[in-house]
Structure formats: structure tokens, C-alpha cells
Amino acid sequence: MTSHLPEHWNGRRVVITGMGAVTSLGNGVETYWRGLLEGRSGVGPMTYFDVSEYPTRIAALVKDFDPLDFMDRKDAKRTARFTQYAWAAAAEAIAQARLDLSKEDPFRVGAEIGSAVGALEVIEQQSHVLRERGPRAIDAVGGITVLINMAPCQIAIGFGLRGPANSPVAACATGIVAVGEATSRIRRGEADVMLAGASESLLTPLAYAAFSKLGALSRQNDQPEKACKPFDVNRDGIVMGEGAAVLVLETLEHALKRDAPILAEVVGYGLTEDAYHMAAPEPDGTSAARAMQNALAEARLEPGELGYICAHGTGTELNDPAETKAIKKALGDEAYRVPISSVKSVVGHMLGAAGAISVVTLVKVIQEGILPPTRNLETPDPECDLDYIRGEPRYQKVEAAAANAFGFGGQDACLVVRAFRG
């Protein structure tokens, strides 16, 4: 089998053996997945702060999350919320993978966990303390907890990981970049096992005001669960979300040696830059299409072999038609045959973690043969004329699937996962 692999893989196939998630549907991958299939919405009123003067008053909040369920009080005090989400997701992924870290060489296990922004809430809180009470009142570790690399590093400290620890930052594409780069590290021989994913806790007054000023947020406050409408002609913007998703990646050889549960295989990754605009996507989708094509090429898959796409699908005026064009450019005539959906209508836009939860979705689709619909897609935009699943879940066997994630600044990423077949 190894003789047929791409040369840069160095004979090392990378498989997924565990997954963890924290979303607005609840804690855990199964809670997320069942909620997605049942059509439940994680979107509701914003309750973290007073939004009475904001044009948007809704969000997809993580609910019933207690960091003490996953870490001790000392660690909880020294970690920001985005790190806590990542820690919880990592713990679930490690448990599912049946990964006994006490039996591993710690220098062969690493973490590639990113975030678009990090602990903005800590920056805002400490800025307020500084203004009101002066520099002596500042939290001694607050300036460290805000750093994006605290997610992989605190997890490494907590779980005793001494291999590569890195925190990619690629705006909304961060999650896919993290999984793609972690896969590359394993193939280069830097590690046997990597925790990979992303986390976000961006629901703060400043972020809310900034995205509102940008005109990016849906203003359908009266019916929060119906606000985000990817690919619908009546869409009016994103709903901000939060949470984390982390996967355990390892070499096939390592997974087989320890009799790990193999959920799927990572086979393709593409990353491009559209060099177009800091906030708007390239209208014709050329760069995004190339990212998809590169991922398919690495996977050695023809467009017709792709069974599902978890779209970026933000529900904004510009993104959805641009992504539609990108898929058409990447897949040609096969674009009209591939089922597509977006999960942002359910869990909101998790920003840096959006791509990571999409990869989790791919694995569940491949495992169960159930394709989730795009909630709230009632009147398809004529410009978005592909097979966007709506209404009920679709039951269909899928061998290979792709996830798209397109970030502010033009970073376009695609990851291809396929069923493990030995």
C-alpha cells in the first residue's frame, strides 16, 4: 500500500482515532451530532452582556459548561475560556481514542490547536480593571492566559505532551489548517500522535460591536433559531458562535499497534490565499477552488469520488455565491451531484473552531452514512444552485468527504477525509 502513496507522505498514513467537541448544542461529539440530525438549534438570545443597544442580540452560546468537569480548580483559574473549551474537547478525544499517554513517548505526542483571536474577554476585563483600579490590580497571569498558544501549551502541560506544540492562526480557516498542519507534522516524522483542532470564545462586547459595525451579523432577533440561513435568498448574515473541536491524529502503524479505534483517514489538504480583500471573499472563487483541487489532488481522488462537502456556508450575502462558484470550478460537472450542507445554521459561526467542527462532521457522515441538512434553507438563492441538502437528513453511504473553511484576509482551506479501508 505504501508504494502507492504520495511521495511527501513518507509512507506514513494518518488516521483519526478520537474526537471531542464543545458547541452550543452541548458538550460532546454525540450531543452535537444528534442535535444536528434532529434539527435542534444552538442559537438563542445573547446573555453574556447587555446587548440592548446592539442591532444584533442573538448568538450561539455554549451552555452548561463547567471547566471543573475537565480540570482541577488551579488549572481552571489559570486558563481562559477558549483554552478550557479546547481542554474539554481534547480530553474527550483522548478518551475515545483510548490513548494511554502514560505508555507513550511524550516527545512523540504533540498538539496543534489554534484560535482566531484567543482570550479577547480577558483583554477586555483586564483593560477595565486597569482603567478603574490601576496597574496594581491587574491579574498576574492575565497577560499570559490571553495568548493563543496557551491552548496547545496548557493542554501539553496538563496531559504531559512534549512533542510539537503549535497554535496556527488563520481566522475562520484555523481549524482546518490545524488538522492539515498536524497531519503534515506526522508525515514528516515529527510525531506519532497529534491532538489537532481549534477553539474560540469571541462573544465579547468589543467583538460583537466590531462584527455589527462590519454589517456581518444577522439581525433576525425575533426568531434566533431561524436567523442563520446559508444559501437561502433571504439570508442576512452570520450568527456568532463559540466552542471547540479537537481530533486525535496518529500514524496508521501506531494506531494498529495499540489496537486503536480508527474512525477515518486524512488524505488531502489544500491551503491558498485569495489576495483579494481583508473581509470579502474573492467573488469568482478561484482561490477557494484551487484549495479544493489541491486537497483532492493530494488525496488522489477524482471529483466524482467525493460523496459530501461540509461547506463554509456562513449565510452572508457574499460568501455563499462565491463558495458555490468555487465548488463548480473545483469539481466541474460533478459539482451538481455532490451533496452539500452547512452546520453554521445550527451552531453559529465558531470562527477559528468552525473548520474543526466541520472535520468532526465529515467523520460522523462517513461513519454513519447520514448527511445533515442545512437548517433554515427554505428558499434557495438561484445563484446557489448546487445540491444543498435541506429539510431532513439524507441517508447515503459516503466514502470520501471534504470540508471548506475560508478566513478573513483570504485564507482558503480544504481538508479531505475518507473511510478507512486498510
Summary of the structure (lengths in Angstrom):
residues: 422
radius of gyration: 20.1
end to end distance: 8.9
largest distance: 65.3
contacts: 1679
relative contact order: 0.18
helix: 40%
strand: 20%
